[in-house]
Amino acid sequence: MKLRKIYVFLLLAGLPLLVWNYPIAIGWMIGQLVMIILVTARTAFYEKILVGSNFKMNQYVSYVLFTIALIAGPLLFSFFFRELIEPLAVFAAYFVSRILTFLVNLFSKEKTNNAS
């Protein structure tokens, strides 16, 4: 839950960028939206498939392919349509989100299985 709040804050932090540079702002917000979807999907995957006794390899492969498509899709799209979405902004959003996730999990005192 703490990670989702951080990602929503980072998503909203991209709104002032709309005034300065539209493609950078859109790239940042798309990157943060992807990270919010990824954390939600990862949490659901951990709770339903890995914790339960009904682990199936095809579900795991589907999850891995979904994750790859979710991360690579917006980045590849931004490389082809650079005038709409800045690829470096998408990458920066991914990078900042992962660093913050690592730091939150590193300094967290909870003994729960965080989806990072």
C-alpha positions in Angstrom: 0.0 0.0 0.0 2.9 2.3 0.8 4.4 1.8 -2.7 1.1 2.6 -4.4 0.9 5.9 -2.6 4.4 6.8 -3.7 3.7 5.9 -7.3 0.5 8.0 -7.3 2.5 10.9 -5.8 5.1 10.5 -8.6 2.4 10.3 -11.2 0.8 13.5 -10.0 4.3 15.1 -9.8 4.4 14.9 -13.6 1.5 17.3 -14.0 3.6 20.5 -13.6 5.8 19.1 -16.4 2.9 19.6 -18.8 3.5 23.3 -18.7 7.2 23.0 -19.4 7.4 20.1 -22.0 4.5 18.0 -23.1 6.3 14.9 -24.4 8.4 14.6 -21.2 5.3 15.0 -19.0 3.4 12.3 -20.9 6.4 10.0 -20.9 6.8 10.4 -17.1 3.1 9.9 -16.4 2.9 6.8 -18.6 6.0 5.4 -16.9 4.5 5.9 -13.5 1.1 4.4 -14.6 2.9 1.3 -15.9 4.7 1.0 -12.5 1.3 1.3 -10.6 -0.2 -1.5 -12.9 2.9 -3.6 -12.4 2.8 -3.4 -8.6 -0.9 -4.2 -8.6 -0.4 -7.2 -10.9 2.6 -8.4 -9.0 0.8 -8.3 -5.6 -2.2 -10.2 -7.1 0.2 -12.7 -8.6 2.0 -13.3 -5.3 -1.2 -13.7 -3.4 -3.0 -16.0 -5.8 -0.4 -18.1 -7.5 2.8 -18.3 -5.5 1.2 -18.5 -2.0 -1.5 -20.9 -3.0 -1.0 -24.6 -3.6 -2.2 -24.5 -7.2 1.0 -23.2 -8.8 1.0 -23.9 -12.6 3.9 -23.2 -14.9 1.7 -21.7 -17.6 0.3 -19.1 -15.3 3.9 -18.1 -14.3 4.9 -17.9 -17.9 1.8 -15.8 -18.7 2.7 -13.4 -15.9 6.3 -13.1 -17.0 5.2 -12.3 -20.6 2.6 -9.8 -19.3 5.3 -8.1 -17.3 7.7 -7.9 -20.2 5.0 -6.5 -22.5 3.8 -4.0 -19.9 7.3 -2.6 -19.4 8.6 -2.8 -23.0 5.4 -1.7 -24.7 5.3 1.9 -23.7 9.0 2.2 -24.1 9.0 0.8 -27.7 6.0 3.0 -28.6 7.8 6.1 -27.3 10.8 5.3 -29.5 8.6 5.3 -32.6 6.6 8.3 -31.6 9.2 10.5 -30.0 7.3 13.8 -30.7 4.4 12.5 -28.5 6.2 10.6 -25.7 9.8 11.1 -24.7 11.5 7.7 -24.2 14.0 9.0 -21.7 11.2 10.2 -19.5 9.6 6.8 -19.6 12.9 5.2 -18.7 13.5 7.8 -15.9 10.1 7.0 -14.5 10.9 3.3 -14.4 14.3 4.0 -12.9 13.1 6.4 -10.2 10.2 4.0 -9.3 12.5 1.0 -8.9 15.0 3.0 -6.8 12.3 4.2 -4.5 10.8 0.7 -4.2 14.2 -0.6 -3.2 14.7 2.1 -0.6 11.2 1.7 0.8 11.7 -2.0 1.1 15.2 -1.6 2.5 14.1 0.6 5.3 10.8 -1.0 6.0 10.5 -2.6 9.4 7.7 -4.9 8.4 8.4 -8.6 7.9 5.9 -8.9 5.0 6.5 -10.1 1.5 6.6 -6.7 -0.4 5.9 -6.9 -4.1 8.9 -5.0 -5.5 
